[in-house]
Amino acid sequence: MAEDLDNRKKRILQAIIEEYIETAEPVSSGNLVKELDCSSATIRNDMAELEHIGFLEKTHTSSGRVPSQKGYRYYVDQLIRDDNLTKQEIEIIKTRLETKVNGLEELAKIATTTLSEITHYTTLSVGPDMNKHTIIDIKFVLLGSRVLMAVILTDSGIIRESVIKFDEDLEQVQVDDLTYIFKNKLVGKPLEKLEGPIEDFIMAEVKTGINVIQKIIDEINKLLEHSKQQVYLEGAGKVTNMPEFKKVDVAKDFLNVLDAKDLVADILNTGIADNINVYIGSETEHEELKNFSIVTFNHLLEDKDIGTIGIIGPTRMDYSKVISVMKYISKKLNEDFKNGKI
């Protein structure tokens, strides 16, 4: 349960956090006198109280205070503005999201790039779980006597394709049989409803060579598994100019996190669907993330999952800007979806 701060302490905490986010310098009472219209002594007393209850910390090199992880959490939960966008930023978002796309996966990438452009942080996204989507078409195209291309299309517009090479010749009649078999067993089924390996659904109606069918099944399983692990990254170098990254250990941790695709995917998939989730410092329980914050958003367009988008940056992140951009992108996507633009 959050501490019950009076209005003046809330204003002081908010002012300190927002100034520290902007300057990366410890904030003293003198910085706040004009903005808060309070005496320096009153502000100092309240700052001391906020430090006592764990919302602020005192640095060794300055008489000023900096926010603690607990202070940032209170700010995000109680004090933040979520409409912190300029008219120019709104126009940029509108323009980017009006780009013609071939599917929801491509739309998620555009949203990720836009988020990085506006906030100047590193953004990440993980594609939607293929298990949540329904296969609407599967086809095979003979590219050569021993080369076959498999294409899977889902109801969300996601396309997966793979080129499969064989050690024996294939004929068009075999390809036609394969298309019939796979369509008959897979089209119209959500992948999460397939209670066992794809083999179980297909082997009963095999009409072609067992080696051929097994190789195709293996490739399709790889395609679907690969879909769950894809992480898209944008703006990896944008945060490295920030003061926090002058410390070698912080910069090293950041690069290690970006390189750990499984860790990133795990964090992005932890949040609540169709909601913004903020993880500050050690709240992620990953030691390498103790100096960073991550804001994630798993977006649904009606019942269609377009994947999860996240931002990673220092704990001195501009949470107000990040959350404002995420909420506006969500609003714009839903409006465009309802109006048939997506």
N, C-alpha and C positions, 0 to 999 in steps of 0.2 A: 504493500500500500504506500503510495507516494506521500511524502510529508506535506502538511498543509501550510504553505507559505502565504504570508499576507501579500497584498497587492504590491507594496513597495519592494519587497524582497524579490517577487516575481519579475518586476521591471528591471531591477538591478541585475539579477541572474541573466535575464534575456539580453540586456545591453552588454554585459561582459562577454557572453558567449558569441554574440554577433560581431562584436569588435574583434575578438580573438580570431574568429573565423576569417575575418577580412585582413587582419594585420599579422597574425602569427606571433604577436608580441604580448607579453603579460600585461594585464590591464590594471591600472591603479585608480584610486578614487578620484584623482584629479581629472582623469579622462572623462568621467561620467557626470561631473557637477553640472555642466551646462545642459547636457541632454536630459537629465532627470530632474533638474530644478530642485535639488536637495543640497544641503550643506555637505562639505567634504567629510566632516566628522560623522554625520549620520550614515553616509555611504560606507565609510570605513567600518563602523560598528556592524552594519548589516553584512558587509563582506566577511568580517570575522565570524559572524554567526553562520553564514553560508559555508565557510570553510570548516567550522566546527561540526556541522551536520553532514559534511562530506561532499558538498556540491562544487566546491572550489578547492584548488590546491595552490600552495605557495611555492614558487621556484627558488632555487638557491642563488640565482644570479640577479634577481630583481625583487623589489618590494611589492610588485603587482601580483595578481592572481591569474590562474588559468583554470578552465573548466576541468572537472574530473569526469570519469566515465559516468558516474552517477548523475552529475550535473547535466551532461549531454542527454542522458536518458529522460530526465525530468523535462528538459527543454523540448525534446521530440514528442513526448507524450502529452505535455500540458501547454506549451507556450508557442509552438511553431505556427507560422503562417504557411498556408498551402496554396496561396494564389500569388506567389511572388514571381510574376512573369511580366516582362515588358511587352509593349505592342509589337516591337520588332521580333522578339523571341516567339511570340504567338504566330506571327506571319511566317517565320521560318518553319515552324512545326507544321503549319497548314500546308505549306508548299511541298515539304518533304513527303508528307503522308499522302499527298494527292498523286504521287508517282504511280504509274500503272504497274501492277504486279501480277505474276502468274499464279500465286498461291500464298497462303498464310505464312509459310516459312520465310518467303522472300520479304513479306511485310514486316515480320519480326526483325529481320536484319536491318531494314530501313529505320525502324523505330529505335533500334540499338545505336545505329550511327547518328541519328538525330539527337538522341539523349547525350551522347558524348560531345557532339558539336556544341550544344547549348551549355552543358555543365562544365566542360573541360576536364572531366574525369574519365578514367578507364571504364568502359562498359563491356559487359559480357552477356551472352545469352545462350541458353540451351534450348534446342528445338523441342517441339511437343513430343510427348511419348506416343510413338506409333500405335501402341496398344490401345490408345483411347480413340482411334479413328477407324473408320470402316473402309475396307477395300472396295472400290467401285469398278476397277478394271485391272486386269493383268494380261499382258500379252508377250509373245515371243517373236522375235524377228531374226530370220536366218541371214547372217552377214557373210557367211562363207560356208563351205561344206562342213567345217568343223568349228564354226564360231557362231554363237547364239547370243542375242541380247534380250535380257528379261527386263520388263518395265512394270512397275507397280504404281498405281494411282489411287490416292485415298480421297475421301469426300471433302477433305479440307484443302485439296489442291496440291498436296505434297506428292512429289514424284521421286521414286527411287529406281535406279536402273543399274544394271550390271552386265558386263560382257563376259561370257562363259566360253572357255575353250575346251574342246573334247579331243580324245585320242582316237575317235572313230568318226566316220562320216555320218551326217544327218541328212535326212530327206524331208522335203516340205510336208509330206503326209505325217511324218512323226511330229513336226512342229505344230501342225494343226491338232493332232491328238493331245499334245502337251497343253496347248491353249485351252482346249475343251476341258481337260482334266482339272487344271488349276482354277479356271473360272468357275467350274461347277462346284468346287470345294471351298473356294476362298472368297469370291465376290459376294458382297452383301453381308459379310461377317465382320464384326469388330474384332480386332486381333486379340483383345483381352478375353474374348469368348472361346478362343482356341485353347482347350484345356490340356493339350499335350503338344508334342512336336508336330510340325506340319506333316511329317511323314505319315502320322496316324490317319490323317484326313485324306491322303492321296494314294497311298500304296494299294488300297483296296481296288482302285480302278486303273491301275497302271496298264497302259496299252502299248508301251514302248520299252526299250531296253532298260534294265534295272540300273545299270551304271549311269546312263544318261539322266534318268529321273533323280537318282540320289545326288548327283553333282548339282543339279538345279536346286534341289531342296537345300543343300548345304549353302549355296550362294544366297538364296532368299533369306535363310536364317541369319547369315552374316549381314545382309543389308538391313534387316530389321533391328538387329543388335547394334549395328553401327549408328543407326538413327538415334538411339537413346543416349549416345555418348558425345554427339557433336556439340562442341562449344565454339561459339563465334565471339571474337575479340575485336574491340575497336578502341583506338586511342591509348595504346599501351604506354606510350611515352609521355602522355600529357601531364601526369602527376609527378614525374621525376624531377621537375624543376622546383617543386615545392620545398620549403625549408626542412620539413621532416626527413626528406630523402637525402639530405647531406650526411646523415648518419649511415655508415656503410652497412650496419646490421639491419637497419630498417629497409634500405634499398634491396639488400639481398633477400630478405623475407618476402618482399613484394614480388620480386622476379620469380622466386620459388613458388609462390602461390599461383601466379599466372601460368607457370609451367606444369602445375599439378592439375591436369584436366579433370581427373576423377574427384578431387577435392572441390573444385569449382562447381562441377555439376551437382555434387552432393549438397552444397550450400544453397545453390539456386533452387533446388527441388525441395528444400526443407520447409519453405513458407506455406502460408495458407492460400489456397486458390483464390484468384480474383481479389487479392488484397496486397497492400504494400507492407513489407516487413523490414524493420530496421535492426541490424545487429551491430552493436558498438563494442569494439575492442574484444575483450575476453568473453563476451556473451556467446560467441560462436563455439567456444570450448576447443578451438584449435590454436595451439601455442603460436604458430607462425602468423596468426591474424590479430595478435594482441595490440598492435599499433594501428590497426585499420578498422574502418567501418564498412559495412556492406548493406546496401539497400536493394531489395529485390521486389519484383512484381510479376506474379503469375497471372497472365491475362486470358480471360475467356471472352470470345465473341459469341454471345448466346451460349451454346454448349460446345463450341469449338475452341480447343486449346491451341493458342499460337506460340506456346512456349513461355519460358521465364526469362525476364530481362533483369540484370543486376548492375549496380555501380559499385566500384571499390575505390576507396581513397583513404586518406588519413582520418583519424577520429575528429580532426578539425575540419570536417566536411561541411559544406554549405547545405545542410539538411533541408532547409526551407526551399532552396532553389531546386534541389534534386527531386523532392517530393512534389513540388508544384509542377515540374516538367512531366513527371510520371503521370500525375492525375490528369493533366491536360491531354497528353497523348492518349490515355485511356478513354477520355471523354470524346476526343475527335475520332478515334477508331470506331467506337460504338455508334456515333452519329453516322459515319460513313457507311458502316455495315448495315444499319437500319435503312438508310437511303439507297441501298443497292450499289454503292460505289466500290465496294470490296467484294 
